[in-house]
Amino acid sequence: MIAQGGRRPKIWRPKIENLIFSKKGCWFTVMRSYTRYPGSSFGISSYFPRGVKWLLIINFAVFVFFFFLGMWNRDVAISFLEIFGLRPSGVLRGAIWQPFTYLFLHGGYWHILFNMLTLWMFGADLEREWGTRRFLNYYFVCGVGAALMDVAVNLALHKVGTLTIGASGAIYGVLLAFGLLYPTRTVYFSFLFPIQAKYFVLIMGGIAFMSSFDRGSAVSNVAHLGGMIFGYLYLRFRLHRLEMVDLRGLYLKWRRRRLQQKFQVYMRKQERNRDQDQGGWVN
């Protein structure tokens, strides 16, 4: 951005803004800073990048739909969960969509509020850093990876009927990436203890790991741990190079190859015709 007269405007950095998040009595404050140019203003896109915004909209829309579906007919709502929730027995029977669709189902008000608030607080910075495409790719890699780990562990424990719903696996992956990209960012744990983001992520990962041994827990801590593991593998081995399937891009590549083949056939035909013409004139 160049101002009139060819001079670059000075960058204004506002003071750090504190955002507070509570979960089950624990409060966290994330300190964030923004960069803006004079004369510009913050719109909703600054606080809600496109990917995060649509994830929030879809999750809340599905939650509201499921809520009214349950009020209308409880049996239909249960069938809806059976179809789109994550259940090892369903995956084994061919419900390959469940490791994806379970991310958009939540079991209560606090469940979806905490997940979506965490997604916004930590995911918005990641999307601004990476861009929408890579952020969504990472989010779903963590979510699907968490589902695969959850299914594998439940199959090993012979719990094929366990139902899992919620975006927590993907959210834990987002927390891991935030801690790796902004390791010195200050996070207030339990509202009283300021710690760096990298230590916060270690604590959350340790809690998920230790809690995964509690077989009687109603929370899928294995999925939380799986989201962090797949997120680490994604970042460590640069799997972001494996982008989400771009159907339009694939079609354009196929179309380009077809045109190249037709052009090559045309050129070979022209060369044969030219050789035949030259042969007709030579004694």
Backbone as a ProteinNet text record, in pm:
[ID]
protein_1_A
[PRIMARY]
MIAQGGRRPKIWRPKIENLIFSKKGCWFTVMRSYTRYPGSSFGISSYFPRGVKWLLIINFAVFVFFFFLGMWNRDVAISFLEIFGLRPSGVLRGAIWQPFTYLFLHGGYWHILFNMLTLWMFGADLEREWGTRRFLNYYFVCGVGAALMDVAVNLALHKVGTLTIGASGAIYGVLLAFGLLYPTRTVYFSFLFPIQAKYFVLIMGGIAFMSSFDRGSAVSNVAHLGGMIFGYLYLRFRLHRLEMVDLRGLYLKWRRRRLQQKFQVYMRKQERNRDQDQGGWVN
[TERTIARY]
85.4	0	88.2	76	157.1	65.3	102.7	21.7	47.6	-31.1	-12	125	188.2	322.1	429.5	390.2	489	542.5	491.7	539.8	456.7	525	456.6	403.5	276.2	221.1	284.8	294.4	350.1	254.3	310.6	229.8	198.5	72.2	28.8	1.4	62.8	42.5	-29.6	-154.3	-228.8	-177.6	-215.3	-174.1	-234.4	-171.3	-217.3	-358.2	-439.8	-579	-595.4	-660.4	-679.6	-813.9	-810.6	-932.6	-939.8	-1052.8	-1064.9	-1155.6	-1113.6	-1189.2	-1196.2	-1311.7	-1326.3	-1374.9	-1325.6	-1371.9	-1365.2	-1481.9	-1491.6	-1412.3	-1429.6	-1366.2	-1225.7	-1166.4	-1031.4	-1040.9	-967.7	-975	-842.6	-849.8	-730.3	-742.6	-636.4	-635.6	-528.8	-568.4	-474.7	-445.4	-319.1	-280.2	-250.8	-317.2	-306.9	-275.3	-204	-177.3	-210.9	-250.5	-291	-209.8	-200.4	-134.5	-236.9	-244.2	-338.6	-275.5	-331.4	-283.7	-373.8	-317.7	-400.9	-516.7	-631.9	-748.6	-827.1	-770.2	-842	-918.1	-1011.9	-1091.8	-1104.5	-1128.6	-1145.4	-1287.1	-1302	-1432.5	-1448.6	-1563.4	-1589.2	-1491.2	-1439.2	-1343.7	-1212.3	-1179	-1056	-1065.4	-1182.2	-1202.2	-1246.1	-1313.2	-1362	-1314.8	-1194.7	-1149.6	-1246.3	-1240.2	-1341.8	-1358	-1246.9	-1256.4	-1316	-1266.4	-1319.1	-1465.4	-1499.3	-1637.7	-1733.1	-1699	-1789.2	-1792.8	-1682.9	-1686.3	-1780.8	-1775.6	-1867.4	-2012.2	-2038.7	-2175.6	-2230.5	-2151.3	-2199.1	-2221.7	-2129.1	-2143.7	-2267.2	-2287.7	-2405.1	-2533.8	-2530	-2649.4	-2687.7	-2588.6	-2616.4	-2668.3	-2611.7	-2655.9	-2801.9	-2837.6	-2976.2	-3070.3	-3028.3	-3110.7	-3134	-3026.2	-3038.3	-3124.3	-3114.7	-3193.9	-3343.8	-3383.6	-3525.8	-3568.8	-3476.4	-3509.4	-3542	-3464.9	-3492.2	-3623.6	-3659.6	-3788.3	-3903.6	-3883.8	-3989.6	-4008.7	-3897.5	-3905.1	-3773.1	-3775.3	-3652.6	-3593.2	-3677.3	-3625.7	-3553.1	-3605.7	-3539.9	-3406	-3401.6	-3276.1	-3170.7	-3213.1	-3119.4	-3068	-3156.7	-3115.2	-3017.5	-3038.9	-2948.4	-2808.4	-2802.4	-2672.9	-2607.9	-2688.2	-2635.8	-2574	-2631.4	-2582.7	-2457.6	-2457.2	-2350.8	-2251.9	-2283	-2186.1	-2081.1	-1972	-1862.2	-1880.7	-1897	-1910.9	-1827.1	-1735	-1648.8	-1725.1	-1835.9	-1913.6	-1968.4	-2007.7	-2057.3	-1948.3	-1828.5	-1716.4	-1680.9	-1684.6	-1654.5	-1758.1	-1880.7	-1986.4	-1986	-1890.8	-1878.1	-1921.2	-1950.9	-1990.4	-1864.4	-1799.9	-1669.9	-1684.4	-1806.4	-1826.7	-1823.2	-1838.9	-1848.9	-1724.5	-1600.9	-1484	-1480.4	-1565.2	-1573.9	-1696.3	-1811.5	-1935.7	-1946.6	-1878	-1889.6	-1836.2	-1749.9	-1691.8	-1796.2	-1911.6	-2012.1	-2127.3	-2114.1	-2217.5	-2167	-2253.6	-2215.7	-2328.8	-2289.9	-2384	-2454.2	-2425.4	-2491.1	-2442.7	-2503.7	-2470.7	-2323.9	-2279.7	-2143.4	-2041.3	-2076.9	-1985.9	-1955.2	-2058.3	-2034.5	-1978.9	-2022.1	-1971.8	-1822.7	-1776.7	-1633.7	-1551.4	-1600.1	-1525.4	-1516.3	-1627.3	-1627.9	-1552.8	-1560.2	-1485.7	-1335.8	-1295	-1153.1	-1109.2	-1194.2	-1162.1	-1140.4	-1227.8	-1214.3	-1090	-1066.7	-956.1	-820.7	-803.2	-672.5	-664.8	-779.2	-776.7	-769	-821.2	-821.2	-678.9	-589.3	-450.5	-383.8	-414.3	-355.1	-401.6	-530.4	-579.9	-521.5	-505.5	-442.1	-296.9	-232.9	-92.8	-79.3	-163.5	-152.1	-235.8	-349	-446.3	-557.7	-672.1	-791.1	-772.7	-717	-706.8	-621.5	-504.3	-416.2	-473	-535.2	-593	-701.7	-792.8	-899.6	-842.4	-741.1	-676.4	-622.1	-553.3	-497.4	-607.4	-711.9	-822	-883.9	-912.8	-978	-880.8	-753.1	-655	-652.7	-651.9	-652.7	-782.9	-896.1	-1024.8	-1042.6	-1008.2	-1019.2	-915.8	-794.9	-693.4	-735.7	-799	-851.3	-956.8	-1040.4	-1144.3	-1081.5	-981.1	-915.8	-851.5	-789.7	-728.6	-834.7	-944.4	-1054.1	-1111.8	-1132.4	-1186.7	-1089.2	-960	-859.6	-853.1	-854.2	-846.1	-972.3	-1087.5	-1212.4	-1222.7	-1171.5	-1169.2	-1075.5	-961.4	-867.4	-926.8	-1012.8	-1076.8	-1210.9	-1244.7	-1370.7	-1491.6	-1481.1	-1592.6	-1642	-1693.5	-1732.2	-1857.8	-1931.4	-2055.6	-2040	-1916.6	-1895.1	-1923.1	-2005.2	-2039.9	-1958.6	-1896.9	-1816.3	-1865.2	-1884.4	-1923.4	-1844.3	-1831.5	-1765.9	-1638	-1601.4	-1484.3	-1360.2	-1362.1	-1251.3	-1119.4	-1122.2	-998.1	-931.1	-1009.9	-955.3	-911.5	-986.6	-953.4	-818.9	-793.8	-665.3	-551	-577	-475.8	-447.2	-552.3	-536.2	-454.2	-480.9	-403.2	-255.2	-227.3	-88.1	-19.5	-84.4	-24.5	-3.6	-97.3	-82.6	40	58.5	173.7	305.7	305.5	427.9	458.8	355.3	377.4	400.4	336.3	350.8	394.5	511.5	551.5	567.5	598.7	620.8	498.9	391.3	267.3	219.2	178	138.3	-5.5	-24.1	-156.7	-172	-285.5	-309.2	-387.2	-319.6	-379.6	-446.1	-573.5	-653.6	-662.7	-645.2	-662.3	-554.6	-476.3	-379.6	-234.6	-207.9	-70.7	-35.8	38.1	77.9	188.7	165	264.5	272	381.1	394.6	310	271.1	179.9	238.3	369.8	429.3	412.9	422.3	402.3	254.6	169.3	25.9	-13.1	43	13.8	67.1	184.7	240.4	150.2	97.4	8.8	-119.5	-179.1	-303	-280	-165.5	-133.2	-111.6	-45	-24	-155.5	-246.2	-377	-452.5	-448.3	-516.5	-454.9	-323.4	-256.6	-291.3	-283.4	-314.2	-462.2	-548.6	-691.8	-732.8	-649.6	-684.9	-684.2	-620.2	-618.2	-743.6	-827	-951.1	-1059.1	-1082.6	-1178.4	-1322.5	-1345.6	-1482.4	-1521.9	-1430.6	-1459.7	-1558.8	-1648.1	-1744.6	-1684.6	-1561.4	-1492.5	-1392.5	-1389.3	-1295.7	-1159.2	-1084	-951	-855.6	-882.8	-801.9	-813.1	-933.6	-952	-876.2	-875.8	-799	-651.5	-601.2	-460.8	-433.4	-524.7	-508.3	-503.3	-585.4	-582.2	-447.6	-387.6	-256.2	-147.5	-157.8	-56.7	-59.7	-177.3	-186.8	-151.6	-181.9	-141.1	9.9	74.9	221.8	282.5	228.3	279.4	259.5	146.8	118.6	223.8	254.9	350.4	494.7	522.6	660.7	705.8	619.6	657.1	600	552.8	506.8	401.5	303.2	195.6	103	127.6	44	64.4	171.3	190.6	83.1	23.9	-86.8	-215.7	-248.7	-363.6	-493.9	-603	-735	-763	-846.1	-874.7	-939.8	-879.8	-931.6	-989.4	-1121.3	-1184.7	-1168.1	-1181.3	-1166.1	-1023.5	-924.6	-785.8	-755.7	-813.3	-793.2	-854.1	-972.8	-1036.8	-953.2	-901.6	-821.5	-692.8	-631.1	-511.7	-545.7	-658.7	-700.6	-730.1	-798.4	-830.2	-704.1	-605.4	-480.3	-406.5	-405.4	-339.5	-410	-543.7	-618.4	-584.5	-578	-544.7	-403.2	-310.2	-173.5	-165.9	-240	-240.2	-299	-409.1	-469.2	-373.7	-304.2	-210.3	-95.1	-46	62.1	16.7	-104.6	-158.2	-170.4	-218.5	-232.6	-97.1	5.3	137.6	197.4	179.3	232.2	162.9	33	-40.3	8	35.1	85.4	224.3	306.9	439.9	432	341.5	325.5	277	182.5	133.5	242.8	324.2	432.4	535	566.9	662.1	607.6	478.3	417.3	420.2	393	395.8	536.5	634.8	773.4	813.8	769.1	803.2	743.9	629.6	567.4	643.2	721.5	792.5	936.7	987.4	1128.3	1140.6	1231.5	1258.7	1346.7
-119.1	0	122.9	211.4	331	451.7	548.5	667.7	763.5	870.6	970.5	1033.6	1062.8	1119.5	1013.8	884.8	778.1	743	802.9	775.2	664	573	463.4	512.5	490.2	537.7	466.1	536	475.1	372.3	268.2	161.4	196.6	188.4	215.4	84.3	63.7	-58.7	-23.3	-58.6	-29.1	-111.2	-72.7	-146.2	-285.4	-372.8	-511.3	-516.3	-597.1	-613.4	-748.6	-749.1	-874.3	-936.1	-1063.6	-1140.5	-1249.6	-1262.3	-1355.1	-1469.3	-1588	-1708.7	-1795.3	-1846.2	-1931.5	-2067.5	-2169.8	-2305.7	-2383.8	-2422.1	-2502.4	-2440.4	-2309.6	-2244.7	-2196.9	-2233.3	-2190.1	-2075.6	-1968.5	-1851.3	-1833.6	-1800.5	-1778.3	-1642.3	-1566	-1439.4	-1444.4	-1422.2	-1421.9	-1277.8	-1241.9	-1105.5	-1098	-1005.9	-998.9	-855.5	-838.6	-705.9	-704.9	-591	-577.7	-466.8	-473.5	-370.9	-310.1	-176.2	-111.3	15.4	62.2	184.1	299.4	420.9	536.9	550.8	582.4	600.5	473.7	358.7	233.2	201	110.6	72.9	-78.3	-128.9	-272.2	-311	-401.4	-455.5	-591	-652	-782.6	-886.9	-865.3	-961	-959.7	-848.5	-844.1	-934.3	-941.3	-1023.4	-1165.1	-1178.8	-1309.8	-1337.5	-1392.6	-1429	-1527.2	-1537	-1610.4	-1754.1	-1827	-1967.3	-1985.8	-1909.4	-1917.2	-1876.6	-1771.8	-1723	-1831.6	-1898.7	-2000	-2125.3	-2158.2	-2269.8	-2239	-2116.4	-2076.7	-2082	-2028.2	-2024.7	-2166.3	-2253.4	-2389.8	-2465.6	-2453.7	-2525.3	-2479.6	-2348.4	-2298.7	-2332.6	-2330.2	-2364.1	-2510.2	-2598.9	-2740.9	-2762.7	-2690.4	-2705.2	-2662.5	-2549.5	-2501.5	-2598.6	-2648.4	-2744.3	-2870.4	-2921.5	-3043.1	-3018.3	-2899.2	-2865.4	-2871.4	-2807.7	-2808.1	-2944.4	-3016.2	-3151.7	-3240.1	-3224.7	-3300.2	-3262.6	-3134.7	-3091.8	-3146.8	-3156.8	-3205.3	-3356.7	-3429.5	-3575.5	-3628.9	-3680.1	-3726.9	-3846.8	-3935.1	-4052.9	-4014.7	-3915.9	-3869.4	-3805.5	-3730.6	-3667.7	-3772.9	-3879.8	-3987.2	-4054.1	-4073.6	-4131.6	-4039.3	-3910.3	-3812	-3825.5	-3842.4	-3863.4	-3993.7	-4096.9	-4226.2	-4218.4	-4135.2	-4125.2	-4039	-3925.9	-3827.4	-3820.4	-3880	-3887.4	-3993.6	-3989.1	-4083.4	-4205.9	-4320.9	-4447	-4552.1	-4618.9	-4717.6	-4821.6	-4869.9	-4969.7	-4913.1	-4785.4	-4722.8	-4706.9	-4665.8	-4651.6	-4785.8	-4891.5	-5024.6	-5069.4	-5021.5	-5058.9	-4971.7	-4878	-4797.4	-4653.1	-4606	-4465.7	-4378.8	-4365.1	-4296.5	-4145.8	-4094	-3951.6	-3914	-4009.1	-3977.4	-3909.7	-3947.9	-3876.3	-3729	-3688.4	-3547.7	-3480.3	-3545	-3481	-3469	-3555.9	-3549.1	-3417.2	-3349.3	-3222.6	-3112.7	-3127	-3021.9	-3051	-3155.8	-3191	-3164.9	-3108.5	-3079.9	-3120.9	-3154	-3213.4	-3118.5	-2989.4	-2896.7	-2755.5	-2661.1	-2520.2	-2492.8	-2540.1	-2510.3	-2578.5	-2696.4	-2769.9	-2687.6	-2639.7	-2565.3	-2425.7	-2361.5	-2227.6	-2228.9	-2323	-2330.2	-2363.7	-2458.3	-2496.8	-2382.4	-2316.4	-2210.3	-2086.3	-2057.9	-1944.8	-1970.4	-2092.1	-2127.3	-2122.8	-2171.5	-2166.9	-2024	-1934.3	-1794.4	-1729.9	-1752.6	-1686.1	-1728.3	-1857.8	-1907.8	-1930	-1959.3	-1988.5	-1865.2	-1752.2	-1632	-1588.1	-1591.4	-1553.5	-1650.1	-1778.9	-1877.5	-1854	-1824.9	-1802.6	-1676.2	-1571.9	-1450.7	-1476.8	-1567	-1599.6	-1689.4	-1790.5	-1891.8	-1862.4	-1800.2	-1790.6	-1892.4	-1865.7	-1947.4	-2091.6	-2111.6	-2245.8	-2337.3	-2290.4	-2374.8	-2394.9	-2291.7	-2305.8	-2412.6	-2407.5	-2507.3	-2646.3	-2655.9	-2784.3	-2842.1	-2756.7	-2798.8	-2837	-2758.2	-2782.5	-2920	-2951.6	-3079	-3196.7	-3173.9	-3280.7	-3319.3	-3219.8	-3247.3	-3314.5	-3265.8	-3322.3	-3465.1	-3492.7	-3628.4	-3719.3	-3667.3	-3746.6	-3785.1	-3690.3	-3720.7	-3830	-3825.7	-3928.3	-4065.5	-4071.7	-4199.8	-4259	-4173.8	-4223.1	-4269.2	-4194.5	-4232	-4367.2	-4387.2	-4513.7	-4627.6	-4604.5	-4709.6	-4753.3	-4657	-4689.8	-4761.7	-4716.1	-4782	-4923.1	-4942.7	-5078	-5167.5	-5113.1	-5190.8	-5227.5	-5139.8	-5164.9	-5236.5	-5275.5	-5345.2	-5260.6	-5129	-5037.5	-4982.9	-5071.6	-5033	-4947.6	-4943	-4865.5	-4727.4	-4685.5	-4554.7	-4443	-4346.4	-4233.4	-4111.6	-4046.7	-3927.2	-3814.7	-3696.8	-3578.3	-3459.2	-3356.2	-3233.5	-3204.9	-3076.9	-3031.5	-3021.3	-3080.6	-3062.7	-3116	-3224.4	-3277.4	-3176.1	-3113.1	-3009.6	-2887.5	-2853.2	-2737.6	-2757.9	-2878.9	-2905.8	-2894.5	-2932.1	-2911.4	-2764.2	-2683	-2537.8	-2482.7	-2531.3	-2487.1	-2520.7	-2640.2	-2680	-2586.5	-2558.4	-2470.7	-2330.2	-2282.9	-2150.9	-2146.8	-2251.4	-2255.8	-2264.3	-2330	-2343	-2215.3	-2148.1	-2026.9	-1904.4	-1902	-1788	-1838	-1897.3	-1962.6	-1867.4	-1741.7	-1647.7	-1561.5	-1584.9	-1510.8	-1546.9	-1446.7	-1469.9	-1518.8	-1624.7	-1680.5	-1690.3	-1641.4	-1647.9	-1775.1	-1865.5	-1991.8	-1975.5	-2014.6	-1996.7	-1849.5	-1761.8	-1618.6	-1553.2	-1632.8	-1577.6	-1597.6	-1701.4	-1739.9	-1714.4	-1608.5	-1582.9	-1679.4	-1748.9	-1839.8	-1820.1	-1863.5	-1853	-1960.6	-1932.1	-2021	-2161.1	-2171.1	-2303.6	-2391	-2329.5	-2406.6	-2438.9	-2346.8	-2371.9	-2493.7	-2502.3	-2615.5	-2744.7	-2740.1	-2859.6	-2906.2	-2811.1	-2846.6	-2909.7	-2849.4	-2903.3	-3041.1	-3058.2	-3189.1	-3293.3	-3252.9	-3345.6	-3386.3	-3290.3	-3321.9	-3420	-3395	-3485.1	-3624.3	-3631.2	-3761.6	-3839.2	-3773.6	-3842	-3878.8	-3791.3	-3819.4	-3931.7	-3957.8	-4063.7	-4201.6	-4214.7	-4343.9	-4366	-4262.6	-4274.3	-4329.4	-4457.8	-4521.3	-4485.8	-4437.9	-4405.9	-4262.8	-4185.8	-4045.2	-4032.6	-3933.9	-3908.8	-3822	-3774.2	-3689.9	-3775.3	-3757.2	-3834.3	-3766.2	-3792	-3734.1	-3791.1	-3912	-3970.9	-3887	-3837.5	-3752.2	-3621.4	-3564.4	-3442.5	-3466.2	-3575.5	-3609	-3637.4	-3704.9	-3734.3	-3608.8	-3509.5	-3383.8	-3315.2	-3318.6	-3257.1	-3336.7	-3468.6	-3551.9	-3530.7	-3534.9	-3515.9	-3372.6	-3278.1	-3140.7	-3126.2	-3192	-3186.9	-3252.4	-3368	-3435.9	-3349.2	-3282.6	-3194.5	-3084.7	-3023.1	-2912.7	-2961.7	-3073.7	-3123.9	-3170.1	-3239.2	-3293.3	-3212.3	-3090.6	-2996.7	-3057.4	-3118.2	-3179.2	-3075.3	-2944.4	-2841.9	-2836.4	-2900.6	-2907.6	-2993.7	-3083.7	-3165.3	-3089	-2998.8	-2911.3	-2987.8	-2924.3	-2981.9	-2996.1	-3091.7	-3119.7	-2997.5	-2949.3	-2835.8	-2889.3	-2910	-2969.8	-2882.3	-2752.9	-2663.9	-2669	-2671.1	-2679.6	-2810.1	-2919.8	-3048.8	-3048.8	-2987.9	-2982.3	-2899.8	-2785.9	-2701.7	-2772.9	-2848.7	-2924.3	-3030.9	-3100.4	-3202.7	-3139.2	-3024.3	-2955.2	-2909.9	-2862.1	-2818.2	-2933.7	-3048.7	-3166	-3209.5	-3204	-3241.8	-3149.9	-3019.7	-2925.1	-2946	-2976.3	-3002.7	-3125.8	-3230.2	-3350.9	-3323.7	-3247.8	-3215	-3130.4	-3039	-2954.9	-3037.9	-3132.7	-3218.2	-3305.2	-3358.4	-3436.9	-3350.5	-3227.6	-3135.4	-3104.5	-3078.6	-3046	-3165.5	-3284.7	-3403	-3422.7	-3395.9	-3408.1	-3305.4	-3183.2	-3080.3	-3115.7	-3174.2	-3214.1	-3323.7	-3420	-3526.1	-3469.7	-3378.1	-3316.5	-3238.2	-3167.8	-3090.1	-3181.2	-3293.2	-3387.6	-3447.9	-3475.6	-3532.3	-3430.3	-3304.5	-3200.8	-3183.3	-3182.5	-3169.3	-3289.8	-3408.8	-3527.8	-3525.1	-3457.2	-3448.2	-3358.3	-3267	-3171.4	-3212	-3308.9	-3347.6	-3462.1	-3452.7	-3562	-3668.1
0	0	0	-103.2	-115.3	-106.9	-22.3	-5.4	-120	-126.5	-229.1	-211.8	-326.2	-319	-311.5	-315	-315	-178.8	-72.1	63	124.7	191	258.8	393	423	551	667.8	777.2	897.8	954.2	1009.8	1068.7	1213	1246.4	1383.6	1453.8	1565.7	1643.3	1772.3	1782.5	1905.8	2021.4	2140.4	2259.4	2260.3	2333.8	2340.4	2396.9	2332.7	2374.9	2440.1	2551.4	2624.4	2591.1	2559.7	2535.8	2640.2	2708	2819.6	2781.2	2818.1	2785.3	2909.3	2943.8	3060.1	3018.6	3086.7	3061.1	3192	3240.6	3361.9	3477.6	3493.8	3607.2	3579.7	3467.4	3434.6	3334.1	3359.9	3274.8	3203.6	3077.6	2999.3	2930.5	2927	2857.4	2750.4	2628.8	2517.5	2480.3	2475.1	2443.5	2295	2226.8	2082.4	2041.2	1931.6	1877.1	1730	1679.3	1540.5	1474.4	1343.9	1264.8	1171.1	1166.7	1076.7	1021.4	912.8	850.5	889.6	895.1	929	831.1	885	801	776.9	812.7	794.3	920.6	911.1	1026.9	1030.5	1147.8	1165.9	1129.6	1035.3	1002.2	1066.8	1038.1	1098.3	1046.8	922.4	867.1	942.1	1011	1089.4	1211.4	1271.3	1389.6	1354.2	1241.2	1199.2	1056.5	1039.7	905	841.2	709.2	634.4	681.1	696	734.9	872.7	970	1106.4	1108.7	1034.4	1032.5	983.8	874	820.7	906.3	971.9	1066.5	1182.4	1231.6	1339	1292.3	1174.5	1123.3	1105.2	1042.3	1015.4	1145.6	1241	1367.1	1443.4	1451.7	1523.6	1448.4	1315.8	1237.6	1258.8	1257.4	1280.6	1422.1	1519	1657.6	1672.7	1612.8	1621.6	1551.2	1434	1361	1444.5	1505.7	1585.7	1709.8	1767.1	1884.8	1852.3	1743	1706.3	1653.3	1593.6	1549.9	1668.9	1779.2	1900.1	1964	1957	2012.4	1929.4	1799.5	1711.6	1722	1714.8	1722.2	1776.2	1896.7	1960.8	1887.4	1838.5	1768.2	1639.4	1569.3	1446.8	1479.9	1591.1	1632.8	1667	1733.5	1766.2	1638.7	1543.3	1414.6	1342.7	1355.7	1296.1	1355.5	1488.2	1553.8	1509.2	1495	1452	1312.2	1228.1	1090.5	1081.6	1151.6	1133.3	1249.4	1364.7	1472.2	1443.4	1517	1495.3	1583.6	1519.7	1590.7	1517.7	1586.9	1519.7	1439.6	1494.4	1421.5	1291	1292.1	1170.9	1066.4	1110.8	1017.9	955.5	1036.1	983.6	881	894.3	800	674.2	667.4	545.9	558.4	678.5	697.1	702.1	586.8	582.2	598.6	598	619.1	767.2	855.6	997.9	1056.6	1018.2	1070.6	1031.9	941	902	963.3	954.8	997.9	1150	1225.6	1371.5	1425.7	1347.4	1390.8	1406.5	1341.1	1341.9	1437.7	1517.5	1614.4	1755.3	1839.8	1978.5	2072.2	2194	2287.6	2381	2377	2467.8	2445.4	2518.3	2501.3	2533.8	2649.6	2691.4	2601.7	2554.4	2465.8	2340.7	2273.5	2150.4	2177.3	2285.6	2316.3	2344.4	2425.5	2458.6	2335.4	2256.1	2136.6	2036	2010.9	1911.2	1960.3	2088.1	2142.6	2131.9	2161.7	2148.8	2003	1914	1771.3	1725.7	1767.7	1726.8	1786.8	1915.6	1984.3	1929.5	1906.4	1863.4	1712.2	1650.1	1507.3	1419.7	1467.2	1383.9	1350.2	1449.3	1423.1	1325.9	1339.4	1248.5	1105.4	1087.7	952	891.7	971.7	920.3	882.2	953.3	925.9	803.5	792	687.5	563.7	583	476.4	499.2	438.8	463.7	419.5	301.8	245.8	332.8	370.9	451.1	591.9	647.6	781.2	783	685.1	680.1	655.2	572.1	548.2	679	755.2	884	982.3	988.3	1081.6	1058.2	932.9	903.1	912.1	885.3	907.2	1054.8	1142.7	1286.7	1328.7	1277.9	1315.6	1268.8	1143	1090.2	1155.1	1178	1246.8	1387.3	1458.3	1591.2	1584.2	1480.8	1463.4	1439	1354.5	1325.1	1451	1531.6	1654.7	1753.7	1760.7	1849.7	1808.6	1679.7	1629.9	1658.1	1633.6	1654.3	1799.9	1891.6	2034.5	2080.3	2036.6	2076.1	2019.8	1899	1843.8	1924	1966.3	2046.3	2181.6	2234.7	2364.3	2349.3	2225.2	2196.2	2233.8	2209.9	2234.2	2100.6	2018.4	1882.8	1880.3	1990.4	1994	2053.3	2086.6	2148.1	2048.6	2089	2002.7	2044.1	1945.7	1969.4	1880.5	1940.7	1864.9	1916.8	1833.8	1876.8	1799.9	1797.4	1723.1	1810.1	1929.3	2022.3	1967.9	1891.4	1835.8	1744.9	1656.7	1569.6	1649.6	1755.2	1838.4	1908	1956.2	2021.5	1920.8	1796.4	1693	1670.6	1675.1	1661.6	1778.3	1899.3	2015.5	1998.3	1948.5	1926.8	1827.8	1715.7	1615.2	1670.9	1751	1811	1901.4	1981.4	2069.9	1995.1	1879	1800.4	1722	1672.4	1594.7	1681.9	1797.5	1888.1	2026	2035.7	2162.2	2279.6	2253.1	2363.2	2391.9	2321.1	2349.1	2489.5	2565.9	2704.8	2713.4	2789	2816	2967	3019.3	3162.9	3195.4	3263.5	3302.6	3438.6	3445.8	3567.9	3607.7	3509.6	3526.3	3612.1	3683.6	3778.3	3735.5	3657.6	3631	3484.3	3456.8	3318	3275.3	3168.3	3114.3	2964	2905.6	2761.2	2692.4	2569.8	2497.5	2481.9	2464.3	2444.7	2569.3	2687.2	2809.5	2831.2	2790.2	2798.6	2715.2	2595	2507.3	2568.1	2627.6	2693.4	2806.8	2882.9	2994	2940.7	2837.9	2781.2	2719.6	2654.9	2598.9	2706.5	2815.8	2926.9	2991.8	3006.9	3064.9	2975.3	2843.9	2750.4	2754.6	2766.1	2768.9	2894.8	3010.8	3135.9	3143.4	3091.4	3096.6	3002.7	2900.6	2805.8	2870.4	2987.8	3057.4	3141	3153.4	3229.7	3137.3	3142.4	3052.4	3086	3207.6	3246.9	3216	3156	3127.7	3012.3	3023.9	2916.8	2806.9	2827.8	2730.1	2653.4	2523.3	2440.5	2442.8	2550.3	2561.1	2456.5	2410.8	2304.7	2177.8	2148.3	2031	2047.7	2168.5	2194.1	2165	2219	2197.9	2050.7	1984.5	1842.5	1757.6	1791.1	1717.4	1728.2	1846.3	1865.8	1793.5	1796.5	1730.6	1579.6	1520.5	1375.7	1336.3	1424.5	1396.4	1396.3	1490.2	1494.8	1371.8	1331.4	1212.6	1088.4	1081.4	967.7	958.5	1072.1	1072.2	1060.6	1124.8	1126.8	988.7	918.2	787.7	671.9	704	602.1	510.5	572.6	494.5	434.2	468.2	406.5	256.1	207.5	63.1	-2.9	77.6	26.1	51.3	-37.6	-18.3	-34.7	6.2	-12.2	-162.1	-196.3	-335.9	-401.2	-508.2	-583.2	-713.3	-715.5	-832	-955.5	-938.3	-1052.4	-1105.9	-1014.1	-1057	-1129	-1077.2	-1143.6	-1282.9	-1296.3	-1428.3	-1525.6	-1477.5	-1565.4	-1609.5	-1518.1	-1555.8	-1659.6	-1638	-1734.5	-1869	-1867.3	-1991	-2063.3	-1986.9	-2046.4	-2112.6	-2045.5	-2104.5	-2232.6	-2232.6	-2352.3	-2469.5	-2442.3	-2548.2	-2599.3	-2505.9	-2548.1	-2637.5	-2601.3	-2682.9	-2821	-2826.2	-2955	-3039.4	-2974.9	-3048.6	-3103.8	-3022.9	-3070.3	-3188.2	-3181.2	-3292.7	-3417.3	-3398.3	-3511.7	-3574.8	-3491.4	-3543.3	-3616.9	-3565.4	-3634.1	-3769.3	-3773.3	-3898.4	-3999.7	-3951.6	-4040.9	-4094.3	-4008.9	-4052.9	-4158.4	-4142.5	-4241.2	-4375	-4366.8	-4489.3	-4559.9	-4481.4	-4540.2	-4606	-4538.4	-4596.7	-4725.4	-4728	-4850.2	-4964.9	-4931.3	-5034	-5091.1	-5000.8	-5046.1	-5131.8	-5095.6	-5171.3	-5311.8	-5331.2	-5461.4	-5560.3	-5508.4	-5592.9	-5621.5	-5555.3	-5569.7	-5668.3	-5765.5	-5861.7	-5797.1
[MASK]
+++++++++++++++++++++++++++++++++++++++++++++++++++++++++++++++++++++++++++++++++++++++++++++++++++++++++++++++++++++++++++++++++++++++++++++++++++++++++++++++++++++++++++++++++++++++++++++++++++++++++++++++++++++++++++++++++++++++++++++++++++++++++++++++++++++++++++++++++++++++++++

